[in-house]
Amino acid sequence: MWRHIASNAVTFLLVGLFLLGGIILWGKSTYVSEGPLEQAICVQVERGSNMRQVSQNLEEQGAVSSPAIFRMGADYEEKSSSLKAGSFLVQPGTSMQGIVDIVTQGGASTCGTEVVYRIGVNRVSVQVRELDPVTSRFVERAEFTPGEEEAPEAYTEISSANDTRFRVALAEGVTSWQVVEALKQVEQLNGEVEELPAEGSLAPDSYEVRPGDDRAEVIARMAAAQEVLLAEAFEARDPDLPIETPEELLILASIIEKETGVAAEREQVASVFVNRLNQGMRLQTDPTVIYGVTEGKGVLGRGLRRSELRAETPWNTYVIDGLPPTPIANPGRASLMAAAQPAETDYVFFVADGTGGHAFAETLDEHNRNVARWRQIEAERGAEAAGNASTGGN
């Protein structure tokens, strides 16, 4: 009898172990398999949350089929204690294992709302936007000009949330003075910038910042990024360029940046300046004159005077030979590469063509015709504006 009982006990134990093994295999398969989520979502993890709260939230949003398996998988991988606060984008079909990785890997939030301080050539603005997880596109919630407009309620509400991301976005062609002045208005940052960064030394890009970050450290990140871009461009430069140092390349790139906003013609604009340098011609470019007037401290806001075109400043390329002594703005990657690898042309002149771009010419006669055409366009636009003003715009 005892032998029979023992035999049954062994049988039950084996069956139990087999069932337990099957459950474990099923749980593991469920944990790593494609999840049930049909549409991308933002998962918000509040500061102080635990895996139980997160798993319940995920179940409610249809992202996991079993909160218990989600938690056991996180425990097994020893990630339960690594939960990060923030808002995280979860794509359709993401497995439980993938979601655990998303909410424990650290770093910045990948979803939800963000506040972007846009430092442009003509204005500084603050944009509040929210990511639509379905389209993966940001939707603007509010925008205002700091120092000129009162911050909207959406900014006040979102900027105080724990999971809000903050960015500082530099446009190509801003000056170092503009960047420093704009950073003073980023209320999430601390500290002072003791010394104005060298002109051209900051890389136009978008930089994520955190509340409490030091302004000088943000500037240092921008400068480090520009060093990399400049080194890459100088390394890739055409061997016959009339450029001997990285600083000269940076100066040329800054002039190209200020002369055109049309990406397709940067290399052509670069070719004009390179051809002029090779032929010993003065560059005669208006942005250098403007920089001599403003020294990068703001926007001129008017046309140049004849006296300013003749004024002897270190940057006025109508009166100096070769390149000016410093850059006149912070150029982006595209302008740096255009300066390093200009188009092969015989152009030595260009003028606005009325479309936002330029008309290029190899000879003075051709250039004069282009100038006459541009003057005609200006006159026609002036007459049209005067006519609209006299009729109330109707």
C-alpha positions as CSV (number, residue, x, y, z in Angstrom):
1,M,0.0,0.0,0.0
2,W,2.8,2.4,1.0
3,R,4.5,1.7,-2.3
4,H,1.2,2.5,-4.1
5,I,0.8,5.8,-2.2
6,A,4.4,6.8,-2.9
7,S,4.0,6.0,-6.5
8,N,0.9,8.2,-6.7
9,A,2.7,11.0,-4.9
10,V,5.6,10.9,-7.3
11,T,3.1,10.9,-10.2
12,F,1.3,13.9,-8.8
13,L,4.6,15.7,-8.2
14,L,5.8,15.1,-11.7
15,V,2.4,16.3,-13.1
16,G,2.6,19.3,-10.9
17,L,6.2,20.1,-12.0
18,F,5.1,19.6,-15.6
19,L,2.2,21.9,-15.2
20,L,4.3,24.5,-13.4
21,G,6.9,24.3,-16.2
22,G,4.2,24.8,-18.7
23,I,2.8,27.8,-16.9
24,I,6.3,29.3,-16.6
25,L,6.9,28.7,-20.4
26,W,3.5,30.2,-21.2
27,G,4.2,33.2,-18.9
28,K,7.6,33.7,-20.5
29,S,6.1,33.4,-24.0
30,T,3.4,35.9,-23.1
31,Y,6.0,38.3,-21.6
32,V,8.2,38.4,-24.7
33,S,5.5,38.0,-27.4
34,E,3.9,40.8,-29.4
35,G,1.5,42.8,-27.2
36,P,-2.2,43.5,-27.7
37,L,-1.8,47.3,-28.2
38,E,-3.4,48.4,-31.5
39,Q,-2.6,52.1,-31.3
40,A,0.4,54.0,-29.9
41,I,-0.1,55.5,-26.5
42,C,1.7,57.7,-24.0
43,V,2.3,55.9,-20.7
44,Q,2.8,58.4,-17.8
45,V,4.8,57.2,-14.8
46,E,4.3,59.5,-11.9
47,R,7.2,60.2,-9.5
48,G,7.0,57.6,-6.7
49,S,5.0,55.1,-8.7
50,N,5.5,51.3,-8.5
51,M,5.2,48.5,-11.0
52,R,1.7,47.5,-9.7
53,Q,0.4,51.0,-10.5
54,V,2.1,51.1,-13.9
55,S,0.9,47.6,-14.8
56,Q,-2.7,48.5,-14.0
57,N,-2.5,51.6,-16.1
58,L,-1.1,49.6,-19.0
59,E,-4.0,47.1,-18.7
60,E,-6.5,49.9,-18.7
61,Q,-5.0,51.3,-21.9
62,G,-4.9,47.8,-23.5
63,A,-1.1,47.5,-23.6
64,V,-0.7,44.3,-21.6
65,S,-2.9,41.2,-21.3
66,S,-1.7,40.3,-17.8
67,P,-0.5,42.8,-15.2
68,A,0.7,39.9,-13.0
69,I,3.0,38.5,-15.8
70,F,4.2,42.1,-16.5
71,R,5.2,42.5,-12.9
72,M,6.7,39.0,-12.5
73,G,8.8,39.6,-15.7
74,A,10.1,42.9,-14.4
75,D,10.9,41.2,-11.1
76,Y,12.7,38.3,-12.9
77,E,14.8,40.7,-14.9
78,E,15.5,42.7,-11.7
79,K,14.1,45.9,-13.2
80,S,11.2,46.6,-10.8
81,S,13.3,49.0,-8.8
82,S,14.5,50.9,-11.9
83,L,11.2,52.5,-12.8
84,K,11.7,56.0,-14.1
85,A,9.3,58.9,-13.9
86,G,8.2,60.5,-17.1
87,S,6.0,60.0,-20.2
88,F,6.9,57.3,-22.6
89,L,5.8,56.4,-26.1
90,V,4.7,52.8,-26.5
91,Q,4.2,51.7,-30.1
92,P,1.5,49.2,-31.2
93,G,2.4,45.5,-30.6
94,T,5.2,46.3,-28.1
95,S,5.8,43.3,-25.8
96,M,5.6,43.4,-22.1
97,Q,9.4,43.0,-22.0
98,G,9.7,45.9,-24.4
99,I,7.5,48.1,-22.2
100,V,9.5,47.2,-19.1
101,D,12.6,48.3,-21.0
102,I,10.9,51.6,-22.0
103,V,9.9,52.6,-18.5
104,T,13.1,51.5,-16.8
105,Q,15.9,52.5,-19.3
106,G,16.3,56.0,-18.0
107,G,17.0,59.2,-20.0
108,A,14.4,61.7,-21.1
109,S,10.8,61.2,-21.6
110,T,9.8,60.2,-25.1
111,C,6.2,61.3,-25.1
112,G,3.8,63.8,-23.6
113,T,4.4,67.6,-23.6
114,E,7.5,69.7,-24.1
115,V,8.4,73.4,-23.9
116,V,10.7,74.6,-26.6
117,Y,12.6,77.9,-26.4
118,R,13.2,78.9,-30.0
119,I,16.1,81.3,-30.5
120,G,15.7,82.7,-34.0
121,V,17.5,85.4,-35.9
122,N,14.6,87.9,-35.6
123,R,12.8,86.8,-32.5
124,V,12.7,84.4,-29.5
125,S,9.6,82.4,-28.9
126,V,8.4,79.8,-26.5
127,Q,6.3,76.9,-27.9
128,V,4.3,74.5,-25.8
129,R,3.5,71.4,-27.7
130,E,2.2,67.9,-27.1
131,L,3.1,64.6,-28.9
132,D,0.1,62.9,-30.5
133,P,1.1,59.2,-30.0
134,V,-1.0,58.1,-33.0
135,T,0.6,60.3,-35.6
136,S,4.0,60.7,-33.7
137,R,3.7,64.5,-34.4
138,F,3.7,67.4,-32.1
139,V,0.5,69.5,-31.7
140,E,1.0,73.1,-30.6
141,R,-0.8,74.0,-27.4
142,A,0.5,77.6,-27.0
143,E,3.2,80.0,-28.2
144,F,4.3,83.4,-26.9
145,T,7.2,85.8,-26.9
146,P,8.9,85.9,-23.5
147,G,9.4,89.4,-22.1
148,E,6.8,90.8,-24.5
149,E,3.7,88.7,-23.9
150,E,2.3,87.2,-20.7
151,A,2.8,83.5,-20.5
152,P,-0.4,81.6,-21.3
153,E,-2.1,79.3,-18.8
154,A,-1.0,76.2,-20.8
155,Y,2.6,77.2,-20.3
156,T,2.3,77.7,-16.6
157,E,0.5,74.4,-16.2
158,I,2.7,72.3,-18.4
159,S,6.1,73.7,-17.3
160,S,5.4,72.8,-13.7
161,A,4.5,69.1,-14.6
162,N,7.1,66.5,-13.6
163,D,7.2,64.8,-17.0
164,T,7.5,67.9,-19.1
165,R,10.6,68.1,-21.4
166,F,12.4,71.3,-22.1
167,R,14.4,72.2,-25.2
168,V,16.4,75.1,-26.5
169,A,16.5,75.3,-30.3
170,L,19.0,77.5,-32.0
171,A,18.3,78.6,-35.6
172,E,21.1,78.8,-38.1
173,G,22.6,82.3,-38.3
174,V,21.9,83.5,-34.8
175,T,24.7,85.4,-33.1
176,S,26.4,84.4,-29.8
177,W,25.0,87.5,-28.2
178,Q,21.5,86.6,-29.2
179,V,21.9,83.1,-27.7
180,V,23.2,84.3,-24.4
181,E,20.5,87.0,-24.1
182,A,17.8,84.4,-25.0
183,L,19.1,81.9,-22.4
184,K,18.6,84.5,-19.7
185,Q,14.9,84.2,-20.4
186,V,14.8,80.4,-19.9
187,E,13.5,80.4,-16.4
188,Q,14.3,76.7,-15.9
189,L,18.0,77.4,-16.1
190,N,20.4,78.7,-13.4
191,G,23.6,80.5,-13.3
192,E,25.3,83.3,-15.4
193,V,27.3,83.2,-18.6
194,E,30.3,85.2,-17.5
195,E,31.9,85.5,-21.0
196,L,30.3,85.9,-24.4
197,P,31.2,82.8,-26.5
198,A,33.2,83.5,-29.6
199,E,31.1,84.2,-32.6
200,G,30.5,81.1,-34.7
201,S,31.4,78.8,-31.9
202,L,27.9,77.5,-31.1
203,A,26.2,74.8,-33.1
204,P,22.6,75.6,-34.2
205,D,20.6,72.6,-33.1
206,S,18.0,71.5,-30.6
207,Y,19.3,70.8,-27.0
208,E,17.3,69.1,-24.3
209,V,17.8,70.8,-20.9
210,R,16.5,70.0,-17.5
211,P,15.3,72.3,-14.8
212,G,18.3,73.5,-12.7
213,D,20.8,73.1,-15.5
214,D,23.5,75.7,-15.6
215,R,23.5,78.2,-18.5
216,A,27.2,78.0,-18.9
217,E,27.1,74.3,-19.2
218,V,24.4,74.5,-21.9
219,I,26.7,76.9,-23.8
220,A,29.6,74.5,-23.3
221,R,27.5,71.7,-24.9
222,M,26.7,73.9,-27.9
223,A,30.4,74.8,-28.3
224,A,31.5,71.2,-28.1
225,A,28.9,70.2,-30.8
226,Q,30.3,73.0,-33.1
227,E,33.8,71.9,-32.6
228,V,32.9,68.4,-33.9
229,L,31.0,69.9,-36.9
230,L,33.8,72.2,-37.8
231,A,36.4,69.5,-37.5
232,E,34.4,67.2,-39.8
233,A,33.9,70.0,-42.4
234,F,37.6,71.0,-42.4
235,E,38.6,67.4,-42.8
236,A,36.3,67.0,-45.8
237,R,37.3,70.3,-47.5
238,D,38.3,70.5,-51.1
239,P,42.1,70.5,-51.3
240,D,42.3,73.6,-53.5
241,L,40.2,75.9,-51.3
242,P,41.8,79.3,-50.5
243,I,41.2,78.4,-46.9
244,E,44.1,77.5,-44.6
245,T,42.5,77.1,-41.1
246,P,39.3,75.8,-39.5
247,E,38.7,79.4,-38.3
248,E,38.8,80.7,-41.9
249,L,36.3,78.0,-42.9
250,L,34.0,79.0,-40.0
251,I,34.2,82.6,-41.1
252,L,33.3,81.7,-44.7
253,A,30.5,79.4,-43.5
254,S,29.0,82.2,-41.4
255,I,28.8,84.5,-44.4
256,I,27.2,81.8,-46.5
257,E,24.7,81.3,-43.7
258,K,23.7,84.9,-43.6
259,E,23.5,85.3,-47.4
260,T,21.0,82.7,-48.2
261,G,18.2,80.8,-46.6
262,V,17.7,78.6,-49.6
263,A,19.3,75.2,-48.9
264,A,19.7,74.3,-52.6
265,E,21.9,77.3,-53.4
266,R,24.3,77.3,-50.5
267,E,27.1,75.6,-52.6
268,Q,26.6,78.2,-55.4
269,V,26.8,81.1,-52.9
270,A,30.0,79.5,-51.5
271,S,31.4,79.2,-55.0
272,V,31.0,82.9,-55.6
273,F,33.0,83.8,-52.5
274,V,35.7,81.2,-53.2
275,N,36.0,82.4,-56.8
276,R,36.3,86.0,-55.5
277,L,39.0,85.0,-53.0
278,N,40.9,83.1,-55.7
279,Q,40.8,86.2,-58.0
280,G,41.7,88.7,-55.3
281,M,38.3,90.4,-55.4
282,R,36.7,91.8,-52.4
283,L,33.7,89.8,-51.1
284,Q,31.4,92.8,-51.0
285,T,28.6,91.1,-49.0
286,D,26.0,93.1,-47.0
287,P,25.8,90.8,-44.0
288,T,29.4,91.7,-43.1
289,V,28.5,95.4,-43.2
290,I,25.5,94.8,-41.0
291,Y,27.7,92.9,-38.5
292,G,30.0,95.9,-38.4
293,V,27.1,98.1,-37.4
294,T,25.4,95.8,-34.8
295,E,28.4,93.6,-33.8
296,G,25.9,90.8,-33.6
297,K,23.9,92.6,-30.8
298,G,20.4,92.3,-32.3
299,V,18.9,92.9,-35.7
300,L,19.5,96.0,-37.7
301,G,15.9,96.3,-38.6
302,R,16.4,98.6,-41.6
303,G,18.2,98.9,-44.9
304,L,21.9,99.8,-45.0
305,R,22.9,103.4,-45.5
306,R,25.5,104.3,-48.2
307,S,27.7,105.7,-45.4
308,E,27.6,102.3,-43.7
309,L,28.7,100.6,-46.9
310,R,31.7,102.8,-47.0
311,A,32.4,102.7,-43.2
312,E,35.7,101.2,-42.2
313,T,34.9,98.4,-39.8
314,P,36.9,95.2,-39.3
315,W,34.0,93.2,-41.0
316,N,33.0,95.5,-43.9
317,T,34.1,93.4,-46.9
318,Y,33.4,96.4,-49.2
319,V,36.5,98.0,-47.8
320,I,38.7,95.2,-46.6
321,D,40.4,92.5,-48.6
322,G,39.7,88.8,-48.0
323,L,37.7,87.4,-45.1
324,P,36.7,89.4,-42.0
325,P,38.6,88.7,-38.8
326,T,35.8,86.7,-37.1
327,P,32.6,84.9,-38.1
328,I,29.5,87.0,-38.3
329,A,27.0,84.4,-36.9
330,N,26.8,80.8,-35.9
331,P,26.6,78.7,-39.0
332,G,24.9,75.3,-39.2
333,R,26.3,72.0,-40.6
334,A,25.0,72.6,-44.1
335,S,26.8,76.0,-44.4
336,L,30.0,74.5,-43.0
337,M,29.9,71.8,-45.6
338,A,29.0,74.3,-48.4
339,A,32.1,76.3,-47.4
340,A,34.2,73.1,-47.4
341,Q,32.8,71.8,-50.7
342,P,31.5,74.6,-52.8
343,A,30.0,74.1,-56.2
344,E,32.3,74.3,-59.2
345,T,31.2,77.4,-61.0
346,D,32.6,80.6,-62.6
347,Y,30.1,82.8,-60.8
348,V,31.5,85.9,-59.1
349,F,28.3,87.9,-58.7
350,F,24.8,87.2,-57.3
351,V,21.7,89.3,-56.5
352,A,18.2,88.6,-55.2
353,D,15.9,87.2,-57.8
354,G,12.5,88.0,-56.2
355,T,11.7,84.4,-55.2
356,G,13.7,84.3,-52.0
357,G,16.8,83.0,-53.9
358,H,19.5,84.6,-56.0
359,A,20.4,85.1,-59.7
360,F,24.1,84.3,-60.3
361,A,26.3,85.7,-62.9
362,E,29.8,85.2,-64.3
363,T,30.3,88.7,-65.8
364,L,29.5,92.2,-64.7
365,D,27.2,92.8,-67.7
366,E,25.2,89.8,-66.8
367,H,25.1,90.9,-63.2
368,N,24.0,94.4,-64.1
369,R,21.0,92.9,-66.0
370,N,20.1,90.8,-63.0
371,V,20.3,93.8,-60.8
372,A,18.1,95.8,-63.1
373,R,15.6,93.0,-63.1
374,W,15.6,93.0,-59.3
375,R,15.1,96.8,-59.1
376,Q,12.1,96.4,-61.4
377,I,10.6,93.8,-59.1
378,E,11.2,96.0,-56.1
379,A,9.5,99.0,-57.9
380,E,6.5,96.8,-58.8
381,R,6.1,95.6,-55.3
382,G,6.4,99.1,-53.9
383,A,3.7,100.3,-56.3
384,E,1.5,97.4,-55.4
385,A,1.9,98.0,-51.7
386,A,1.1,101.7,-52.2
387,G,-2.0,100.8,-54.1
388,N,-3.2,98.5,-51.5
389,A,-2.6,101.1,-48.8
390,S,-4.6,103.7,-50.7
391,T,-7.6,101.3,-51.1
392,G,-7.5,99.9,-47.6
393,G,-6.0,96.6,-48.8
394,N,-9.1,95.7,-50.9
